Amino acid sequence: MALVDALPARGDADRLLAPLRPRLAQLRPARPLRFCRLLFRPLDALIVPAPKWRPTSLTFPRTLLEPLAASVREAMNPDIRAAVDAVIAQRTTHDAEAVRKAGTMLWPAAGETLCAGISLRAWRTAGLPVSKHSGLARAAGAVILHGVALHEIAEASRGRREPDERQIETLLRQSANHGPETVSRILAVLLDSMPHAGATVLALAGAGFREDLLHGHVSSETSRGIGGRIYSARQERRWTQRALADAVGVSRSAIAQWETDRALGLPENLTRLATALGTSVDWLLHGNQARALTEAASQEELSILELYRRCSAHDRRVVRDMMQRLARRMRHPETYRSEE
């Protein structure tokens, strides 16, 4: 592995590592902190061998990484590139501070570059149709753009700290601006990096991220009638508009606008509004004709989550530990064959 890592141009030699990658993912040995490896660190859970990649999947083929990284280097601000290179020089993937510092500079800038669209001169080396270039680059950028938050959440999980639910909720809401596929990718990365908190992640995803929110807006058709539901829920609580505004963290005029079916500023505050009113986003959007939740959480999963919420603190820890073991088993089934 070290020999392949030391090669300036890995080419066919990189295929020598292919059979070892599942084991490497489990062991997580220290690897040189190269530009390409740092750039795609937020996508680790989504990267698959090229033969296993399918255009309809939410994953990324490994052959895409090197040519895309070269294009990002060429397109990005030279000062940022030089600063990143200085931080990662002679460092490894186990140098947590170097990863954090360099990633904080690289991921937002690279994500914006990829989302804006870039030319890919070495695309032929990816072994993929030219028609897939633009879509894959933008899809990768939409996840990498949130690399800092994903890294912070993963580091907290490795330290066995409780997940920051507000940070996860904010991440999901922001990723919704890039469409439902990006939200699905973000969820996959979160569940991979913090399997012991899978119930929390799914609960946040299922709590209000419906199809309307996943597209980053509340349409005029959807918003019709939402004002009346906000008003009736507020009246049931016997709250003034000011009291509700304080609970949500917005101005009183915002509440007044929402109650007259004007949705300006509503999407980003919808989850907090539902929580303050003691109802669900599902009901606010669709009333008693609420549609099924998006595939982020099935009915069976929601039943499990409801049971989880009723558990004591001790029982929740037991459930989280069990989920972590199951997640490891699903990712590395060969390790558990002796148990069957």
C-alpha positions in Angstrom: 0.0 0.0 0.0 2.8 2.4 0.9 4.5 1.6 -2.4 1.4 2.4 -4.4 0.9 5.6 -2.3 4.4 6.7 -3.1 3.9 6.5 -6.9 3.4 10.0 -8.6 1.1 8.5 -11.2 -0.6 5.3 -9.9 -2.5 4.3 -13.0 -2.8 0.5 -13.2 -1.0 0.1 -9.9 -4.0 1.6 -8.1 -6.0 -1.5 -9.1 -3.7 -3.6 -6.9 -5.5 -2.0 -3.9 -9.0 -2.7 -5.2 -9.4 -6.1 -3.4 -8.0 -4.6 -0.2 -10.3 -1.6 0.0 -13.1 -3.1 2.1 -10.4 -4.1 4.7 -8.7 -0.7 4.4 -12.0 1.0 5.1 -12.3 -1.1 8.3 -8.8 -0.6 9.5 -8.4 3.1 8.4 -4.6 3.1 8.2 -2.7 6.4 8.0 -2.4 7.4 4.3 -0.6 10.4 2.9 -2.9 13.5 3.0 -2.9 14.3 -0.7 -5.0 16.9 -2.3 -7.3 14.4 -4.0 -7.8 12.3 -0.9 -8.7 15.4 1.2 -11.0 16.8 -1.5 -13.1 13.7 -1.6 -13.0 12.8 2.1 -16.7 13.9 2.5 -17.6 11.4 -0.2 -15.8 8.4 1.3 -19.0 6.5 2.0 -20.3 7.0 -1.5 -17.2 6.0 -3.5 -17.4 2.6 -5.2 -15.2 0.6 -7.7 -16.0 1.7 -11.3 -17.5 -1.7 -12.3 -20.0 -1.5 -9.5 -21.1 2.0 -10.3 -24.5 2.5 -12.1 -25.8 5.8 -13.5 -29.0 5.5 -11.5 -27.2 5.1 -8.2 -26.2 7.9 -5.7 -22.6 6.7 -5.6 -19.5 7.9 -7.4 -17.0 5.7 -9.4 -13.5 5.7 -8.0 -12.0 6.4 -11.5 -13.7 9.8 -11.4 -11.6 11.1 -8.5 -8.2 11.8 -10.0 -9.4 13.6 -13.1 -11.9 15.6 -11.2 -9.4 16.6 -8.5 -7.0 17.8 -11.2 -9.7 20.0 -12.7 -10.6 21.4 -9.3 -6.9 22.3 -8.6 -6.7 24.0 -12.0 -9.9 26.0 -11.5 -9.6 27.1 -7.9 -8.1 30.3 -6.4 -4.3 29.9 -6.5 -4.0 31.4 -3.0 -6.4 28.9 -1.5 -4.6 26.1 -3.4 -1.2 27.1 -2.0 -2.6 27.4 1.5 -4.1 23.9 1.3 -0.9 22.4 -0.1 1.2 24.0 2.7 -1.1 22.5 5.4 -1.2 19.0 4.0 2.5 18.7 3.1 4.1 15.7 4.8 0.8 15.0 6.7 -1.3 11.9 6.9 -5.0 11.2 7.2 -4.5 10.6 10.9 -3.4 14.3 11.4 -6.8 15.5 12.6 -5.8 19.1 12.9 -4.3 19.2 9.4 -7.5 17.6 7.9 -9.7 20.1 9.7 -7.7 23.2 8.8 -7.1 22.2 5.2 -10.6 20.9 4.7 -12.1 24.1 6.1 -10.3 26.0 3.3 -10.8 23.5 0.5 -14.3 22.0 0.8 -16.4 25.2 0.5 -14.3 26.6 -2.3 -14.1 23.3 -4.2 -17.8 22.6 -3.7 -18.7 26.0 -5.2 -16.4 25.4 -8.1 -17.9 22.0 -8.9 -21.5 23.2 -8.5 -20.8 26.0 -11.0 -19.5 23.5 -13.6 -15.9 23.0 -14.7 -14.2 21.5 -17.7 -12.6 18.1 -17.2 -9.6 17.7 -19.5 -8.7 14.2 -18.4 -12.2 12.9 -18.5 -11.2 10.0 -20.8 -9.2 8.4 -18.0 -12.4 8.1 -15.9 -13.8 5.5 -18.3 -17.2 7.1 -18.2 -19.5 8.6 -20.8 -18.9 12.3 -21.5 -22.6 12.9 -20.9 -22.1 12.0 -17.2 -19.4 14.5 -16.6 -21.4 17.6 -15.7 -24.0 15.8 -13.6 -21.4 13.8 -11.5 -19.3 16.9 -11.0 -22.2 19.0 -9.7 -23.5 16.1 -7.6 -20.0 15.7 -6.0 -19.8 19.4 -5.4 -23.2 19.6 -3.7 -21.9 17.1 -1.0 -18.4 18.5 -0.8 -19.9 22.0 -0.2 -21.0 20.7 3.2 -17.7 19.0 4.0 -16.9 21.1 7.0 -20.2 20.2 8.8 -19.9 16.5 7.8 -16.4 16.4 9.2 -17.4 18.0 12.4 -20.3 15.6 12.9 -18.1 12.6 12.1 -15.4 13.7 14.5 -18.0 14.2 17.3 -19.2 10.7 16.6 -15.7 9.2 16.8 -15.3 10.9 20.1 -18.6 9.2 21.2 -20.2 12.6 21.8 -23.9 13.1 21.5 -24.9 14.3 18.0 -25.7 18.0 17.6 -29.3 17.7 16.4 -29.5 21.4 15.4 -26.3 21.1 13.3 -27.7 18.0 11.6 -31.1 19.7 11.0 -29.3 22.7 9.5 -27.2 20.5 7.3 -30.2 18.7 5.9 -32.1 21.9 5.4 -29.2 23.5 3.5 -28.5 20.4 1.4 -32.2 20.5 0.3 -31.4 23.5 -1.8 -29.5 21.0 -4.2 -32.5 18.6 -4.5 -33.6 15.3 -3.0 -30.6 13.3 -4.3 -28.2 15.5 -2.4 -30.2 15.0 0.8 -30.1 11.3 0.2 -26.4 11.3 -0.2 -25.9 13.5 2.9 -28.1 11.0 4.9 -26.0 8.1 3.6 -22.8 9.9 4.7 -24.2 10.7 8.1 -25.4 7.2 8.8 -22.0 5.8 7.8 -20.1 8.2 10.0 -22.4 7.9 13.0 -24.2 4.6 13.0 -24.8 4.7 16.7 -26.9 7.8 16.1 -28.8 6.4 13.2 -32.2 6.7 15.0 -31.5 10.4 15.6 -30.6 11.1 12.0 -33.6 9.3 10.6 -35.9 11.1 13.1 -34.6 14.5 12.0 -34.9 13.4 8.3 -38.4 12.1 8.8 -39.6 14.9 11.0 -40.1 17.4 8.2 -38.1 16.8 5.1 -40.9 16.1 2.7 -40.8 16.4 -1.1 -41.6 20.1 -1.0 -38.7 20.9 1.3 -36.3 18.5 -0.5 -36.7 20.8 -3.5 -35.7 23.8 -1.4 -39.0 25.7 -1.5 -42.7 25.7 -0.6 -44.6 26.2 -3.9 -47.5 28.7 -4.1 -49.8 25.7 -4.5 -48.5 24.0 -1.4 -48.6 27.3 0.6 -52.2 27.8 -0.1 -54.0 27.0 3.1 -50.9 26.8 5.2 -51.7 30.2 6.7 -55.0 29.1 8.1 -53.4 26.0 9.7 -50.7 28.2 11.3 -53.4 30.6 12.6 -55.7 27.8 14.0 -52.7 26.0 15.7 -51.7 29.4 17.2 -55.2 30.1 18.4 -55.4 26.6 20.0 -52.4 27.5 22.1 -53.8 30.9 22.8 -50.6 32.6 21.6 -50.3 36.0 20.2 -48.3 36.4 16.9 -45.5 37.9 19.0 -45.4 34.9 21.3 -45.1 32.5 18.3 -42.5 34.7 16.7 -40.4 34.6 19.8 -40.7 30.8 20.0 -39.6 30.4 16.4 -37.0 33.1 16.4 -38.5 35.3 13.7 -40.2 38.7 13.6 -43.9 39.2 14.3 -44.4 40.5 10.8 -43.1 37.1 9.4 -45.8 35.3 11.3 -48.4 37.7 10.0 -47.2 37.1 6.4 -47.3 33.3 6.8 -50.8 33.4 8.2 -51.9 35.1 4.9 -50.3 32.4 2.8 -47.2 34.4 1.9 -44.3 31.9 2.1 -41.3 34.3 2.1 -38.8 32.9 4.6 -41.1 30.0 5.5 -39.2 27.0 4.1 -36.1 27.5 6.3 -38.2 28.0 9.4 -40.9 25.3 8.8 -39.4 22.7 11.1 -39.0 25.2 14.0 -42.5 26.5 13.4 -44.1 23.1 13.6 -42.2 22.3 16.8 -43.3 25.6 18.4 -46.9 24.9 17.5 -46.7 21.3 18.7 -47.6 19.9 15.3 -45.8 18.4 12.3 -44.5 19.9 9.1 -46.5 17.2 7.4 -49.8 18.7 8.8 -48.7 22.3 8.2 -48.1 21.6 4.5 -51.0 19.3 3.8 -53.4 19.4 6.7 -55.5 16.3 7.1 -54.8 15.2 3.6 -51.1 14.7 4.4 -49.2 12.5 2.0 -46.8 9.7 3.0 -43.3 10.8 4.2 -40.5 10.7 1.6 -38.4 7.6 1.4 -35.9 9.1 3.9 -38.0 7.2 6.6 -40.5 4.4 5.9 -43.5 3.7 8.0 -41.6 0.7 9.6 -38.7 3.0 10.5 -41.1 5.6 11.9 -42.6 3.0 14.2 -39.1 2.0 15.4 -38.4 5.7 16.0 -41.6 6.2 18.0 -40.6 3.2 20.2 -37.1 4.7 20.6 -38.5 8.0 21.8 -40.3 6.2 24.6 -37.1 4.5 25.9 -35.3 5.6 29.0 -31.8 7.1 28.7 -30.2 3.8 29.5 -32.4 1.9 27.0 -31.5 4.4 24.3 -27.8 3.8 24.9 -28.5 0.0 24.5 -30.4 0.6 21.3 -27.6 2.8 19.9 -25.0 0.2 20.7 -27.0 -2.4 19.0 -27.5 -0.3 15.9 -23.8 0.4 15.8 -23.0 -3.4 15.8 -25.6 -4.0 13.1 -24.2 -1.2 11.0 -20.7 -2.7 11.3 -22.1 -6.1 10.4 -23.8 -4.7 7.3 -20.6 -3.0 6.1 -18.3 -5.9 6.8 -20.3 -9.1 6.8 -17.2 -11.3 6.3 -16.1 -10.3 9.8 -19.2 -11.9 11.4 -19.5 -15.1 9.5 -18.3 -17.1 12.5 -21.3 -15.9 14.4 -23.9 -17.4 12.0 
